[in-house]
Amino acid sequence: ITIIFVAVAVFWACYRQINMEIKYDEAEQSASDYSITVDNPPRDAYDPVEWKTFFESNFVSKDGDNVHATCVTVVLNNQILVDKLVRRKKLLLAMELNLMQGKTFDQYDLESAVVDSMPVARWKMLICRAKDGQLMKTEIDTITEEIKELQKEQYDVSQIFVTFEHEVSQRNVLEALIVAKSAIHLNKTDVHSENSGYLFRGKHLLSVYEPEYPSDIRWRDLNETFMKMFYQQACTYFITFIAIGVAAVIVYICAKLKHRLIQSYVITIMNFFVPLFITFLMNFEAHKTEGSFQASHYLKIGLFRWFNTVIVLTVITPFTHTLKEKDSLVSTVFGLYLSELTLIPLLNYLDIFGTLARHFYGPRAKNQRQMNLQFKGTKFHLADAYTGMSKLVFLCFWYANIFPAAYFLTALTLTVHYFSYKFAILRSYRAGP
């Protein structure tokens, strides 16, 4: 009954969330409400005027007039070039941050920047792979020459973004061009037999859809292939499951010590620090939208916390110890609630990494820009907060039959977490993008 209730509750919450999302989206105007994305343009369709003419000549708005394409963006499959440009920009920034106090940086005079750079300790170069001014200049020069060569190449078109003057124009174009995916893959042009003008250049069946918000698009990952993204996510999920296994062994060792409170605090500490490692792993995944990135991030942290907090305890605890007077499973669950009530809010209020940045690294920065970067605040991830809440709800429903007080403790813990996260988001964490 409990599992059925949880399933129905999750389904109802998702249904409500989708409806509220539609309601808020219609109430707030954004660029995506006026735009479409063409996902399969011809590789040589570089000319934005050709696309503008195609849409304005073949589609009409609600009042019968032709639609007006205000803006056309042509996306090229030039990820290697973009990556090189980003790498060069990062090196220039690192070189600027490495200057001595009072020195100015000129990207066109790197020789002077090398002279004005601070020396880098030998151990940092060996262990941390830090670079001094001369090494950074050499790499910048190498990348600059590679960029010049890459700029000479001709790149294929990968996507087209078209923004119309009116929202109704966007909807009419979508209604006219949306067809089955199978027809697009097979280029069945006969689906537009009644109006051949819907075919680009008279022979190309276009795959169109409403794009994400501009800030939601991860522009550097737009050209990644499905197989490459699948391989990356398979590797990160594999590492995540290894982390779950290691955490399970640690929890099992703590259980052998027969000190349930220590075991509970160890679980909570791992729930706090291991997601930081998972967040680092996400740097090796490519996602075309922020929504996809956040979903993958949430699922990995959620899997770790759900297994580490709930399932592992059930697996490693003998059935006869479930309701034992001493060192029982119930006492461990109570210890988990106690650690969640005390440790997580304490860590949120202390903001260890942010405090170190502001009070230790900031005053010891070598120049003003380095010091300013230490006062940006700790980066906040939605996946961290949401998995923390879902973990507690999962814990409650999983053990509610043998520990009815879990309902009250969950409500209390979620309330305390709400106020601690509210304080951290408003006072400590970095502002979102």
C-alpha positions as CSV (number, residue, x, y, z in Angstrom):
1,I,0.0,0.0,0.0
2,T,2.8,2.4,0.9
3,I,4.6,1.8,-2.5
4,I,1.2,2.4,-4.3
5,F,0.7,5.6,-2.4
6,V,4.2,6.8,-3.3
7,A,3.7,6.0,-7.0
8,V,0.3,7.8,-7.1
9,A,1.7,10.8,-5.2
10,V,4.7,11.1,-7.6
11,F,2.4,10.7,-10.6
12,W,0.1,13.4,-9.3
13,A,3.0,15.7,-8.5
14,C,4.4,15.3,-12.0
15,Y,1.0,16.0,-13.5
16,R,0.5,19.1,-11.5
17,Q,4.0,20.3,-12.2
18,I,3.5,19.9,-16.0
19,N,0.2,21.8,-15.8
20,M,1.8,24.6,-13.8
21,E,4.7,24.8,-16.1
22,I,2.4,25.2,-19.1
23,K,0.4,27.9,-17.2
24,Y,3.5,29.9,-16.2
25,D,5.0,29.5,-19.7
26,E,1.9,31.0,-21.3
27,A,1.9,33.8,-18.8
28,E,5.5,34.7,-19.5
29,Q,6.7,35.7,-23.0
30,S,10.2,34.4,-24.0
31,A,12.2,34.1,-27.2
32,S,11.4,30.4,-27.5
33,D,7.7,31.2,-27.8
34,Y,8.5,33.0,-31.1
35,S,11.1,30.6,-32.4
36,I,11.6,27.2,-34.1
37,T,14.5,24.9,-34.5
38,V,15.3,23.0,-37.7
39,D,17.2,19.9,-36.6
40,N,18.1,18.4,-40.0
41,P,19.0,21.3,-42.4
42,P,21.0,20.5,-45.6
43,R,24.7,20.6,-44.7
44,D,25.3,23.4,-47.3
45,A,22.4,25.7,-46.3
46,Y,24.6,28.5,-44.9
47,D,22.7,31.5,-46.2
48,P,20.3,32.9,-43.6
49,V,18.6,34.9,-46.3
50,E,17.6,31.7,-48.1
51,W,15.9,30.4,-44.9
52,K,14.2,33.8,-44.3
53,T,12.8,33.7,-47.8
54,F,11.7,30.1,-47.5
55,F,9.6,30.8,-44.4
56,E,8.2,34.2,-45.5
57,S,7.2,32.9,-48.9
58,N,5.5,29.6,-47.9
59,F,3.8,30.3,-44.6
60,V,1.0,32.6,-43.5
61,S,0.0,34.0,-40.1
62,K,-3.5,34.0,-38.6
63,D,-4.6,37.2,-40.4
64,G,-3.6,35.7,-43.8
65,D,-0.5,37.7,-44.3
66,N,2.9,36.0,-44.8
67,V,4.9,35.4,-41.7
68,H,7.9,37.6,-41.0
69,A,11.1,36.0,-39.9
70,T,12.9,38.5,-37.7
71,C,16.1,36.6,-37.0
72,V,17.8,33.5,-38.4
73,T,20.7,31.8,-36.7
74,V,22.8,29.3,-38.5
75,V,24.7,26.8,-36.2
76,L,27.8,25.2,-37.7
77,N,29.4,21.9,-36.7
78,N,32.6,23.6,-35.6
79,Q,32.9,22.3,-32.0
80,I,36.7,21.7,-32.3
81,L,37.2,25.4,-33.2
82,V,34.9,26.6,-30.4
83,D,36.7,24.3,-27.9
84,K,40.1,25.8,-29.0
85,L,38.7,29.3,-28.6
86,V,37.4,28.6,-25.1
87,R,40.7,26.9,-24.1
88,R,42.6,30.0,-25.3
89,K,40.3,32.3,-23.4
90,K,40.8,30.3,-20.2
91,L,44.6,30.4,-20.6
92,L,44.5,34.2,-21.1
93,L,42.4,34.5,-18.0
94,A,44.8,32.3,-16.0
95,M,47.7,34.3,-17.2
96,E,46.0,37.5,-16.1
97,L,45.3,36.1,-12.7
98,N,48.9,35.1,-12.3
99,L,50.2,38.6,-12.7
100,M,52.0,40.4,-9.8
101,Q,50.1,43.0,-7.9
102,G,49.8,46.3,-9.8
103,K,50.6,44.9,-13.2
104,T,48.2,45.3,-16.2
105,F,47.5,42.5,-18.7
106,D,47.7,43.0,-22.5
107,Q,46.7,40.0,-24.5
108,Y,48.7,41.4,-27.5
109,D,51.9,41.6,-25.4
110,L,52.3,38.2,-23.8
111,E,56.1,38.6,-23.4
112,S,55.6,41.4,-20.9
113,A,53.0,39.2,-19.1
114,V,55.5,36.4,-18.8
115,V,58.0,38.8,-17.2
116,D,55.3,40.1,-14.8
117,S,54.0,36.7,-13.8
118,M,54.4,35.3,-10.3
119,P,56.7,32.3,-10.0
120,V,54.9,28.9,-9.6
121,A,56.2,26.4,-7.0
122,R,57.8,23.3,-8.4
123,W,55.6,21.0,-6.4
124,K,52.5,22.7,-7.8
125,M,53.8,22.1,-11.4
126,L,54.5,18.4,-10.6
127,I,51.5,17.5,-8.5
128,C,48.8,20.0,-9.5
129,R,50.0,20.4,-13.1
130,A,50.1,24.2,-12.6
131,K,51.7,26.3,-15.4
132,D,54.0,29.3,-15.1
133,G,53.8,32.3,-17.4
134,Q,56.1,30.9,-20.0
135,L,54.3,27.5,-20.3
136,M,51.0,29.3,-20.6
137,K,52.4,31.6,-23.3
138,T,53.7,28.7,-25.3
139,E,50.4,26.9,-25.1
140,I,48.5,30.1,-26.1
141,D,50.8,30.5,-29.2
142,T,50.3,26.9,-30.2
143,I,46.5,27.1,-29.8
144,T,46.4,30.4,-31.7
145,E,48.1,28.8,-34.7
146,E,45.7,25.9,-34.6
147,I,42.7,28.3,-34.5
148,K,44.0,30.1,-37.6
149,E,44.2,26.8,-39.4
150,L,40.7,25.7,-38.2
151,Q,39.2,29.0,-39.4
152,K,40.2,28.2,-43.0
153,E,38.1,25.0,-43.0
154,Q,34.4,24.9,-44.1
155,Y,32.0,23.4,-41.6
156,D,28.6,21.8,-42.2
157,V,25.4,23.3,-41.0
158,S,24.0,21.4,-38.0
159,Q,20.9,23.4,-36.9
160,I,18.9,26.5,-37.8
161,F,17.1,28.8,-35.3
162,V,14.4,31.0,-36.7
163,T,12.6,33.7,-34.7
164,F,9.3,35.2,-36.0
165,E,7.7,38.5,-35.3
166,H,4.5,37.1,-33.8
167,E,3.9,34.1,-31.6
168,V,1.0,32.9,-33.8
169,S,3.4,32.7,-36.8
170,Q,5.6,30.3,-34.8
171,R,2.6,28.1,-34.0
172,N,1.3,28.1,-37.6
173,V,4.8,27.0,-38.9
174,L,5.0,24.3,-36.3
175,E,1.5,23.0,-37.1
176,A,2.3,22.9,-40.8
177,L,5.8,21.3,-40.6
178,I,5.5,18.8,-37.7
179,V,5.3,15.3,-39.0
180,A,6.1,11.8,-37.8
181,K,9.8,11.1,-37.0
182,S,9.8,8.0,-39.2
183,A,8.8,10.1,-42.2
184,I,11.6,12.5,-41.4
185,H,14.2,9.7,-41.2
186,L,13.0,8.3,-44.5
187,N,12.5,11.7,-46.1
188,K,9.0,10.9,-47.2
189,T,8.3,14.1,-49.1
190,D,4.8,12.9,-50.0
191,V,3.5,13.9,-46.6
192,H,3.5,17.5,-48.0
193,S,2.1,16.5,-51.3
194,E,-0.7,19.0,-51.0
195,N,1.7,21.9,-50.4
196,S,5.2,21.2,-51.9
197,G,6.3,24.7,-50.6
198,Y,6.8,23.1,-47.2
199,L,9.8,21.2,-48.6
200,F,13.0,23.1,-48.3
201,R,14.6,23.5,-51.8
202,G,11.6,21.4,-53.0
203,K,13.1,18.1,-51.7
204,H,14.1,18.3,-48.0
205,L,11.6,17.3,-45.3
206,L,12.4,19.4,-42.3
207,S,12.4,18.3,-38.6
208,V,11.2,21.3,-36.6
209,Y,10.3,21.8,-33.0
210,E,10.0,24.6,-30.4
211,P,13.5,25.3,-29.0
212,E,14.4,25.6,-25.3
213,Y,15.1,28.9,-23.7
214,P,18.3,30.5,-25.0
215,S,19.8,30.3,-21.5
216,D,18.9,26.6,-21.4
217,I,20.8,25.6,-24.5
218,R,24.3,24.3,-24.0
219,W,25.8,25.7,-27.2
220,R,29.1,23.9,-27.0
221,D,27.4,20.5,-26.9
222,L,24.9,21.0,-29.8
223,N,27.0,19.0,-32.2
224,E,27.6,16.0,-30.0
225,T,26.4,12.7,-31.4
226,F,24.0,10.5,-29.6
227,M,26.5,7.6,-29.3
228,K,29.2,9.8,-27.8
229,M,26.7,11.2,-25.2
230,F,25.5,7.7,-24.5
231,Y,29.1,6.5,-23.9
232,Q,29.9,9.4,-21.7
233,Q,26.8,8.8,-19.5
234,A,27.4,5.1,-19.4
235,C,30.9,5.7,-18.0
236,T,29.7,8.2,-15.4
237,Y,26.8,5.9,-14.3
238,F,29.3,3.1,-14.0
239,I,31.5,5.2,-11.7
240,T,28.4,6.3,-9.7
241,F,27.6,2.6,-9.0
242,I,31.1,2.0,-8.0
243,A,30.7,4.9,-5.5
244,I,27.5,3.3,-4.2
245,G,29.4,0.0,-3.7
246,V,32.2,1.6,-1.8
247,A,29.8,3.5,0.4
248,A,27.9,0.3,1.1
249,V,31.1,-1.4,2.2
250,I,31.8,1.6,4.6
251,V,28.3,1.4,6.0
252,Y,28.7,-2.4,6.5
253,I,32.0,-1.8,8.4
254,C,30.4,0.8,10.6
255,A,27.5,-1.7,11.3
256,K,30.1,-4.3,12.5
257,L,31.3,-1.7,15.0
258,K,27.8,-1.9,16.6
259,H,27.5,1.8,17.1
260,R,24.4,2.9,15.3
261,L,24.7,6.6,15.9
262,I,28.2,6.7,14.3
263,Q,26.9,4.7,11.4
264,S,24.1,7.2,10.9
265,Y,26.4,10.2,10.9
266,V,28.8,8.4,8.5
267,I,25.9,7.9,6.1
268,T,24.9,11.5,6.3
269,I,28.5,12.7,5.8
270,M,28.8,10.6,2.7
271,N,25.5,11.9,1.5
272,F,27.0,15.4,1.7
273,F,30.4,14.9,0.2
274,V,30.0,12.2,-2.4
275,P,27.5,14.3,-4.5
276,L,30.4,16.8,-4.8
277,F,32.4,14.1,-6.6
278,I,29.3,13.3,-8.7
279,T,29.1,17.0,-9.6
280,F,32.7,16.8,-10.8
281,L,31.9,13.8,-12.9
282,M,29.2,15.8,-14.7
283,N,31.9,17.9,-16.3
284,F,32.6,14.9,-18.5
285,E,29.1,14.6,-19.9
286,A,27.7,16.5,-22.9
287,H,24.1,17.6,-22.9
288,K,22.3,19.8,-25.4
289,T,20.1,21.5,-22.8
290,E,20.5,22.4,-19.2
291,G,17.3,20.5,-18.5
292,S,18.9,17.3,-19.7
293,F,22.1,18.1,-17.7
294,Q,20.1,18.7,-14.5
295,A,18.0,15.5,-14.9
296,S,21.2,13.4,-15.3
297,H,22.7,15.2,-12.3
298,Y,19.6,14.6,-10.2
299,L,19.4,10.9,-11.1
300,K,23.0,10.1,-10.2
301,I,22.9,11.9,-6.8
302,G,19.4,10.5,-6.2
303,L,20.6,6.9,-6.8
304,F,23.5,7.3,-4.5
305,R,21.5,8.8,-1.7
306,W,18.6,6.4,-2.0
307,F,20.8,3.4,-1.9
308,N,23.2,4.7,0.7
309,T,20.5,5.9,3.1
310,V,17.7,3.4,2.7
311,I,18.4,0.2,0.7
312,V,21.9,-0.6,2.0
313,L,20.6,-0.6,5.6
314,T,17.9,-3.1,4.7
315,V,20.3,-5.4,2.8
316,I,23.1,-5.5,5.5
317,T,20.8,-5.8,8.6
318,P,19.7,-9.3,9.5
319,F,16.0,-9.7,9.8
320,T,16.3,-10.8,13.4
321,H,17.9,-7.4,14.3
322,T,15.1,-5.3,12.8
323,L,13.3,-4.8,16.2
324,K,16.1,-5.8,18.5
325,E,16.3,-3.9,21.8
326,K,19.9,-2.8,21.2
327,D,21.6,-2.0,17.9
328,S,18.4,-2.5,15.9
329,L,17.5,-1.3,12.5
330,V,15.0,1.1,14.0
331,S,17.7,2.7,16.1
332,T,19.7,3.3,13.0
333,V,16.8,4.9,11.2
334,F,16.2,7.2,14.2
335,G,20.0,8.0,14.2
336,L,19.6,9.0,10.5
337,Y,16.9,11.4,11.3
338,L,18.9,12.8,14.1
339,S,22.0,13.3,11.9
340,E,19.8,14.9,9.2
341,L,18.3,17.2,11.7
342,T,21.6,18.4,13.0
343,L,24.4,17.9,10.5
344,I,22.9,19.1,7.2
345,P,21.5,22.4,8.6
346,L,24.9,22.9,10.4
347,L,26.8,22.4,7.1
348,N,24.4,24.7,5.3
349,Y,24.9,27.5,7.9
350,L,28.7,27.0,8.1
351,D,29.2,27.0,4.3
352,I,32.6,25.5,4.7
353,F,33.9,26.0,1.2
354,G,32.5,29.5,0.9
355,T,33.9,30.5,4.3
356,L,37.3,29.3,3.3
357,A,37.2,31.2,0.1
358,R,36.1,34.5,1.7
359,H,38.2,34.4,4.9
360,F,41.3,32.3,3.9
361,Y,41.9,32.4,0.2
362,G,40.5,35.8,-0.5
363,P,42.8,37.8,1.8
364,R,45.8,35.9,0.5
365,A,45.0,36.5,-3.2
366,K,47.9,38.1,-5.1
367,N,45.7,40.6,-7.0
368,Q,42.3,42.2,-6.9
369,R,40.6,40.0,-9.5
370,Q,41.7,36.8,-7.8
371,M,40.3,38.2,-4.5
372,N,37.0,39.1,-6.2
373,L,36.6,35.6,-7.5
374,Q,36.7,34.2,-4.0
375,F,33.7,36.2,-3.0
376,K,31.3,34.8,-5.6
377,G,29.8,32.4,-3.2
378,T,29.4,28.6,-3.2
379,K,27.7,27.2,-6.4
380,F,24.2,25.8,-5.7
381,H,22.8,22.8,-7.5
382,L,19.0,22.1,-7.6
383,A,19.8,18.3,-7.7
384,D,21.4,18.6,-4.3
385,A,18.3,20.0,-2.6
386,Y,15.7,17.9,-4.4
387,T,17.5,14.6,-3.8
388,G,17.9,15.5,-0.2
389,M,14.1,15.9,0.1
390,S,13.3,12.8,-1.9
391,K,15.7,10.8,0.1
392,L,13.9,11.7,3.4
393,V,10.5,10.9,1.9
394,F,11.8,7.6,0.6
395,L,13.3,6.8,4.0
396,C,10.0,7.6,5.7
397,F,7.8,5.4,3.5
398,W,10.3,2.5,3.4
399,Y,10.4,2.2,7.2
400,A,7.1,3.6,8.2
401,N,5.6,0.2,8.9
402,I,8.1,-0.6,11.6
403,F,8.8,3.0,12.7
404,P,5.6,5.1,12.5
405,A,7.4,8.1,14.1
406,A,9.1,8.5,10.7
407,Y,6.2,10.5,9.5
408,F,6.6,13.2,12.2
409,L,10.4,13.1,12.0
410,T,10.3,13.6,8.2
411,A,8.0,16.6,8.5
412,L,10.3,18.1,11.2
413,T,13.4,17.4,9.2
414,L,12.0,18.8,6.0
415,T,11.0,22.0,7.8
416,V,14.4,22.5,9.3
417,H,16.0,21.8,5.9
418,Y,13.7,24.4,4.3
419,F,14.9,27.2,6.6
420,S,18.6,26.1,6.4
421,Y,18.5,26.0,2.6
422,K,16.6,29.3,2.5
423,F,19.3,30.9,4.5
424,A,22.1,29.4,2.4
425,I,20.5,30.4,-0.9
426,L,19.8,33.9,0.1
427,R,22.9,34.6,2.1
428,S,25.7,32.2,1.1
429,Y,25.2,30.5,-2.2
430,R,26.1,32.0,-5.6
431,A,23.3,33.6,-7.6
432,G,22.0,31.3,-10.4
433,P,22.7,31.9,-14.1
